[in-house]
Amino acid sequence: MNGSGETIENLLKKKAIIYVGKTIESYLDKNETFFLYAAMAIELLGKAVLASKHPSLIVDPKDLNSLFQICGVEGFTNRPITTLKTISGREVLRRCQKLLPRLSSIEGELERLILQRNSLVHIGSLKDENIRSTYKAFLTAIMILSEYLGIKKSEIFGEFKDAIETFLDDTKKEIEKIVEEKIIRAKNNFKNKFSDMDEYTKKAVIKAIEESYRLIMYEEELTECPACGHLGILRGDYEHEWKEWDVDEEGNPIPCVEVTMYPREFECSVCGLKLEDADELDVVGLAEPIEMEGDPKDFVEYDYDDYFE
């Protein structure tokens, strides 16, 4: 807490909401300060997410004084909160992705945002980038982080809530058109690829392609392609959660872990269809999280072999 008794999480949330508004204003005004405010808003809201788990998660681990202070160690609690040395924006995102794997789907755009911010601050210039795409990633990140914190859209976006919803609706229509065109091309590619084959050969080739996939556990799933109807690979990022343990017939505890994969892209080697982010997946109904049962041995960092026998 600070001197007024307010938690660090609440302080960060309040400041983040201010910079979300400044970011939107800058974008609408076509002002390059958009990159500064956007990076600050995401960093502050990300730190609020981390602080909601424990305030020490926002502290630079190399600064022992700050760690002592935030943990309430005697002799440091009277120092101003402004003396804390905290982690960088890039590290904030890395840590938040551990809690919120959905952020990984926009990792590239957020990295570009950080680079743009650094370019503007350090050398006073910007590269020619797709600001609209960066703005969309910014809004997505803010919605993911604020949802985790239980902040309503009306609170985080304030007077801009309706404008944001209009922007997202327009963007969704654009994405739907892009996906429609991709599926048409994939269907034509499938037709051209197999048009000269007899049915037996066609089935054999498709089966060989489908059996050639080598999946990464928890990160990839075989899924029916929305273009050709055959199997492709759905890729994503996952998180795991330990559940209440079961017991066997002899009363021995059985560890249970559930894994949730958050899809971010799809690729079909049969027809060549590629869907490159969660928004494109959403158009064809492939964006929903996938629940699966995990092997406890995959999620322990030390030797439990004797226990799991």
PENORGI-V581503 format. One record per residue. RES is the residue in three letters. SS is DSSP state (alpha for helix, beta for strand, coil for the rest). OMEGA is omega as a letter, one per 40 degrees, with the letter a starting at -180 (none if undefined). BURIAL is + if it has 24 or more other ideal C-beta (glycine too) atoms within 12 Angstrom, else -. Layout:
RES:SS:OMEGA:BURIAL  RES:SS:OMEGA:BURIAL
//
This chain:
MET:coil:i:-  ASN:coil:a:-  GLY:coil:a:-  SER:coil:i:-  GLY:coil:a:-  GLU:coil:a:-  THR:coil:i:-  ILE:alpha:i:+  GLU:alpha:a:+  ASN:alpha:i:-  LEU:alpha:i:+  LEU:alpha:i:+  LYS:alpha:a:+  LYS:alpha:a:+  LYS:alpha:i:+  ALA:alpha:a:+  ILE:alpha:i:+  ILE:alpha:a:-  TYR:alpha:i:+  VAL:alpha:i:+  GLY:alpha:i:+  LYS:alpha:i:+  THR:alpha:a:+  ILE:alpha:i:+  GLU:alpha:a:-  SER:alpha:i:+  TYR:alpha:a:+  LEU:alpha:i:-  ASP:coil:a:-  LYS:coil:a:-  ASN:coil:a:-  GLU:coil:i:+  THR:alpha:i:+  PHE:alpha:a:+  PHE:alpha:i:+  LEU:alpha:a:+  TYR:alpha:a:+  ALA:alpha:i:+  ALA:alpha:i:+  MET:alpha:a:+  ALA:alpha:a:+  ILE:alpha:i:+  GLU:alpha:a:+  LEU:alpha:a:+  LEU:alpha:i:+  GLY:alpha:i:+  LYS:alpha:i:+  ALA:alpha:i:+  VAL:alpha:a:+  LEU:alpha:a:+  ALA:alpha:i:+  SER:alpha:i:+  LYS:alpha:i:-  HIS:coil:a:-  PRO:alpha:a:+  SER:alpha:a:+  LEU:alpha:i:+  ILE:alpha:a:+  VAL:beta:i:+  ASP:coil:a:-  PRO:coil:i:-  LYS:coil:a:-  ASP:coil:a:-  LEU:alpha:i:-  ASN:alpha:i:-  SER:alpha:i:+  LEU:alpha:i:+  PHE:alpha:a:-  GLN:alpha:a:+  ILE:alpha:i:+  CYS:coil:i:-  GLY:coil:i:-  VAL:coil:a:-  GLU:coil:i:-  GLY:coil:a:-  PHE:coil:a:-  THR:coil:a:-  ASN:coil:i:-  ARG:coil:i:-  PRO:coil:a:-  ILE:alpha:a:+  THR:alpha:i:-  THR:alpha:i:-  LEU:coil:i:+  LYS:coil:a:-  THR:beta:a:+  ILE:coil:a:+  SER:coil:i:-  GLY:alpha:i:+  ARG:alpha:i:-  GLU:alpha:i:-  VAL:alpha:a:+  LEU:alpha:i:+  ARG:alpha:a:-  ARG:alpha:i:+  CYS:alpha:i:+  GLN:alpha:i:+  LYS:alpha:i:-  LEU:alpha:a:+  LEU:coil:a:+  PRO:alpha:i:+  ARG:alpha:i:+  LEU:alpha:a:+  SER:alpha:a:+  SER:alpha:i:+  ILE:alpha:a:+  GLU:alpha:a:+  GLY:alpha:i:-  GLU:alpha:a:+  LEU:alpha:i:+  GLU:alpha:i:+  ARG:alpha:i:+  LEU:alpha:i:+  ILE:alpha:i:+  LEU:alpha:i:-  GLN:alpha:i:+  ARG:alpha:a:+  ASN:alpha:i:-  SER:alpha:a:-  LEU:alpha:a:+  VAL:alpha:a:-  HIS:alpha:a:-  ILE:alpha:i:-  GLY:coil:i:-  SER:coil:a:-  LEU:coil:i:+  LYS:coil:i:-  ASP:coil:a:-  GLU:coil:i:+  ASN:coil:a:-  ILE:alpha:a:+  ARG:alpha:i:-  SER:alpha:i:+  THR:alpha:i:+  TYR:alpha:i:+  LYS:alpha:i:+  ALA:alpha:i:+  PHE:alpha:a:+  LEU:alpha:i:+  THR:alpha:i:+  ALA:alpha:a:+  ILE:alpha:a:+  MET:alpha:i:+  ILE:alpha:a:+  LEU:alpha:a:+  SER:alpha:i:+  GLU:alpha:i:-  TYR:alpha:a:+  LEU:alpha:i:+  GLY:coil:i:-  ILE:coil:a:+  LYS:coil:i:-  LYS:alpha:a:-  SER:alpha:i:-  GLU:alpha:a:-  ILE:alpha:a:+  PHE:alpha:i:+  GLY:alpha:a:-  GLU:alpha:a:-  PHE:alpha:a:+  LYS:alpha:a:-  ASP:alpha:i:-  ALA:alpha:i:-  ILE:alpha:a:+  GLU:alpha:i:-  THR:alpha:i:-  PHE:alpha:a:+  LEU:alpha:i:+  ASP:alpha:i:-  ASP:alpha:i:-  THR:alpha:i:+  LYS:alpha:i:-  LYS:alpha:i:-  GLU:alpha:a:-  ILE:alpha:i:+  GLU:alpha:i:-  LYS:alpha:i:-  ILE:alpha:a:-  VAL:alpha:i:+  GLU:alpha:i:-  GLU:alpha:i:-  LYS:alpha:a:+  ILE:alpha:i:+  ILE:alpha:i:-  ARG:alpha:a:-  ALA:alpha:i:+  LYS:alpha:i:+  ASN:alpha:i:-  ASN:alpha:i:-  PHE:alpha:a:+  LYS:alpha:a:-  ASN:alpha:a:-  LYS:alpha:a:+  PHE:alpha:a:+  SER:coil:a:-  ASP:coil:a:-  MET:coil:i:-  ASP:coil:a:-  GLU:alpha:a:-  TYR:alpha:a:-  THR:alpha:i:-  LYS:alpha:a:-  LYS:alpha:a:-  ALA:alpha:a:-  VAL:alpha:i:-  ILE:alpha:i:+  LYS:alpha:i:-  ALA:alpha:i:-  ILE:alpha:a:+  GLU:alpha:a:+  GLU:alpha:a:-  SER:coil:a:-  TYR:coil:i:-  ARG:coil:a:-  LEU:coil:i:-  ILE:coil:a:-  MET:coil:i:-  TYR:coil:a:+  GLU:coil:a:+  GLU:beta:i:+  GLU:beta:i:+  LEU:beta:a:+  THR:beta:i:+  GLU:beta:a:-  CYS:coil:i:+  PRO:coil:i:+  ALA:coil:a:+  CYS:coil:i:+  GLY:coil:i:-  HIS:coil:a:+  LEU:beta:i:+  GLY:beta:a:+  ILE:beta:i:+  LEU:beta:a:+  ARG:beta:i:+  GLY:beta:i:+  ASP:beta:a:+  TYR:beta:i:+  GLU:beta:i:+  HIS:beta:a:+  GLU:beta:i:-  TRP:beta:a:-  LYS:beta:i:-  GLU:beta:a:-  TRP:beta:i:-  ASP:beta:i:-  VAL:beta:i:-  ASP:coil:a:-  GLU:coil:a:-  GLU:coil:i:-  GLY:coil:i:-  ASN:coil:a:-  PRO:beta:i:-  ILE:beta:i:-  PRO:beta:i:+  CYS:beta:i:-  VAL:beta:i:+  GLU:beta:a:-  VAL:beta:i:+  THR:beta:i:+  MET:beta:i:+  TYR:beta:a:+  PRO:beta:i:+  ARG:beta:i:+  GLU:beta:i:+  PHE:beta:i:+  GLU:beta:i:+  CYS:coil:i:+  SER:coil:i:+  VAL:coil:a:+  CYS:coil:i:+  GLY:coil:i:+  LEU:coil:i:+  LYS:beta:i:+  LEU:beta:a:+  GLU:coil:i:+  ASP:coil:a:+  ALA:alpha:i:+  ASP:alpha:i:+  GLU:alpha:i:+  LEU:alpha:a:+  ASP:alpha:a:+  VAL:alpha:a:+  VAL:coil:i:+  GLY:coil:a:-  LEU:coil:a:+  ALA:coil:a:+  GLU:coil:i:-  PRO:coil:a:+  ILE:beta:i:+  GLU:beta:i:-  MET:beta:i:-  GLU:beta:a:-  GLY:beta:i:+  ASP:coil:a:-  PRO:alpha:a:+  LYS:alpha:a:-  ASP:alpha:a:-  PHE:alpha:i:+  VAL:coil:a:-  GLU:coil:i:-  TYR:coil:a:-  ASP:coil:i:-  TYR:coil:a:-  ASP:alpha:a:-  ASP:alpha:a:-  TYR:alpha:a:-  PHE:alpha:a:-  GLU:coil:none:-
//
